[in-house]
Amino acid sequence: MFWVLLLLLAWAVAGVACTRLCLAAVAAAAAEPRDGYADVDAGPGHDLTLYEAAFLSGGPGRVADVTMISMARQRRLLLAHTGWATVVDPRGRDEMERSVIGAIGPEGQSRIAPVRAAAAGADAVRRLADGLVRAGLAVPDGGAGTTVAAGMRQVRAAAVAVLALGVAALLLPARTGMPAGLVALWFALPLTLCLSCLAIARFEARPYSRWASPAGQRLLGALARRPAGEGDERSFLTCVAVRGVRAIGEPDLRAAFAHRDQPWPPR
């Protein structure tokens, strides 16, 4: 009867994950009237900067990416296709650029990956995040959006775990005469619970973003719908801020990020 122990474990995993998701959804619904980022009128008339759009779309790492790409387009930072960054102009024009230059170090050259990580954790990015949270455009750490999203990830993981436990039970050499179909049916019950919770959360819960609040998502949507001029530098950087480095059309610049983990410096 070892398969019964696996069944109990499957129920425990599914029950805990689904309970956490339900509690998170209830807490999110209760917190909506108090959360500034849930206010429909949050951020009216706010014109997102490139850094703000980058943070709301992709978080601190996206801000670092946009900063380095902007400096590279202005020929003040060289991003080699081998994945290394070299400072050309050591004078940063704002806090973000100074954070990137400081992350590269006094030698003026470093791999892109550690520069990105250091710049993403800089004080300038934290201040940017705090300002967006106060404006009601970003989700605070531990906010309802991140809690619900984490709960959904846990339920998805629980569904995979239940499926794996069911397969393990079916592969047991002896089930004391229990038909395989009946064993599979027992494991289908906790799996159905997980899938049902995911379906309900998908259709009933409002869409959450890891970084942007609903008000921030509306501003991002409006920003993405703006017409872009051909060859417009700001339009290019806005596209990168919203979509990430995959929006880069320049082969050499795209290669710098695609191969940023190369262990050798550019020649």
N, C-alpha and C positions, 0 to 999 in steps of 0.2 A: 504493500500500500504506500510505497514511497511517492507515487504520483499524487497522492492526496496532500502530502506536505508541499509539493510543488504548486498544487492548486491553491492551497491556503496562502502560500507566499504570493502567488499571482493576485489573489483577491486583496491582500494587504497592500501590495504595490499600487494596484489600481485604485483602491479606496482612499489611500493617503493622497495620491496625486489629484484625484478628482475633488476631494474635499478641500484641498488647498486652492484649487482653481475656483471653486464655488465661493469660498470665503474671500478670495481676492476680488472676485466680481462684485460681491455684495459690498465690500469695503470701497471699491471704486465708485459704485453707484451712490453710496452714502456720502462720499467725499466730493462728488461733482459740484454741488452748490457752493462749497467753500473753496474749492481749488481755483486760484486765479487763472490757471491755464485752461480751465474748462469753460470760462466765460465766453459767450458768443461774441461779445464786443471787445475781447482782448486784442490789443495791438492795432486799433483802427488808425489808418493813415500812416502806419509804420512802413518805411521804405527799407527793405532789408539790404544791408551791405553784403559784399561778397563773403566776408568772414562769417557773418550771421547765417547766410544761406548755406554755407558749407557746413557749419556746425549743426544746423537743424536737419540737414540732409544726411550727413554721415558722421557727425560727432567730431571730437578733437582731432582725430587722424585726418579727416577731410580738410580741416582748417590748415593743418601743416602742409598737406598736398597742394592746396590752392596757393598758399604763400610761396612755396618753392617754385611752382609753375609760373606764377606771376613774375617772380624775380628772374626766372630763366628766360621768359619772353622779353624782358627788358634788358637782357644781356648783362645782368648784375650777378647772376649765379649760373654756373655751368653745370648742367646735369648730363653727365656722359652716359652713353648707351651701356657701359659696363656697370652702372649702378652706383656711381660715385658722384658726390657734389663738391664743387670747387667754388670758393668765394672769389668773385671778380671785383665787386664793390663792397667794401666792408662797412659801409654806412647804411644801416637800416632806416627805412623811411617811416616805420611805425613799430609798435611793440611786437607784432607778429614776426616781422622781418628780423628784428633784433634778436628775437628768440631763436630763429633758425640759424642766424649767424653765430650766436653764442653756442648753439648745439653743435655746430660744425667744429668749433674749437679754434685755438690760436694758430694752428698750422694751416688753416684755411681749406682743409680738404678732409672729407669723411665719407663713409658709405651712407647712402640715403636712408636705409632702414633705421639705424640708431638716431639719425638726425630727426627723422619723422617722429619716432617715439618720444624723444626728449622735447621737441617743440610742442607736441600734443599735450604734454604734461606741464607746460610752462604756466606761470602765473597769469600771463596775458590771456591764455585760453580759458583759464578758470574764471577770470573776471568777465570775459565775454559770456560764458555760460551763466554766471550769476545774473548778469544784466538781462539776458533773454528770459530767465526764469522769473525775474521781477516784472518783466513786461508781459508775462503770461504767454510767451511764445515757445518756451522750452519746458520739457518735463523735468521736474526736480529729481535728484537721486532718490530712489526708493519710492517714486510717485506711483499713482495707481496704474499708469500705463505700463511701467516696467514690471510691476507686480503681476498684473494679468498676463503679460507676455511671458514672464517666467513661469507662471502656472500652466500656460498652454504648452510650453516646452517640456515641463515635467510630465504632463499627461501624454504627450507624444512619446516621451522616453518610456513611460509606463506601458503604453500599448506595445512598444517593441519588446519590452521585458516580458510581458504576458505572452506574447507570441513565441518568444524564445523558450519560455518555461513550458508552454504547451508542446512545442516540438520535442523538447527534452523528455517530457512525460511519454510522448508517443514512441520515442526511441528506446524506452526502458525495456530490457530483455523480458521482464515479467511484470504483468499488471494484475496478477491473481485472477485471470479469466475475464477481466473487464474489457469489453469490446473497444477497439480503437475509436470507433465513431462516437461512442458515449463519452470517452475521455475528451475527445476534441470538442464535443458539445459543452461539457463542463467548463473548459477553458475559453470557449467562445463567449460565455457570459461576462467575465470581467473585461474581455476585449471589447465587447459591445458597449459596456459602460464607458470605457475610455473614448471610443469613437463617437459615442453619443454626446459626451461632454464637449469634445472638440467641435462637433457639428453645431451644437447649440451656441458655443462661444463664438464660432465663426459668423453665425448669422444674427445673433442677438447683441453681442457686445460691439460697441462702436470701435472703429479701427484705431489702434494705438500705434504710435511710432516710438522707437526707443529714445529719440531725441526731441522731436517736435510735438508740441501740444496740438490740439485740433485747430486753434487759431494760427499757430505756426505752419501747420500743414496747408491751411487756406492761403496764407501768404506765399508759400512755396509754389502752390499750384498756380497762383496768379503770376508769379515770377516766371514760371516755365512757359506760360502761354504768351508772354510778351514777344512781339515780332523781333527777330534778330537781323541786323544788317549784315550784309556780306563783308567778311573781313573785319567785323567789329570786334575789337580786342575785349571789351567788357562782356560782350555776348559770349565770346569763347570762354572766358573765365567763369561767367555765370553758369554756362553749360557744365563745365568741370565741377563747379561747386555743387550743383544739383545732382549730376549723374556720376561723378567720380572720374578717376583717371581713365576709365574705359571710353570717355568722351573725347579723349585726345586723339586728334587725327594725324599729328606729326609723327612719323615713324621713329625718329631718333628720340624724341621726348617720351613717347610711349615706351620705347625700349629701356629708357632709364629707370622707369618704375617696374617694368616687367622683369628686369634683371638686377634689381637693386640689392640682391643678396650675394652678388659675385664677390669673392674674397680678394680681388686684386684691384689696385687703383688704375685709373685711365692713364694712358701714355701721353 
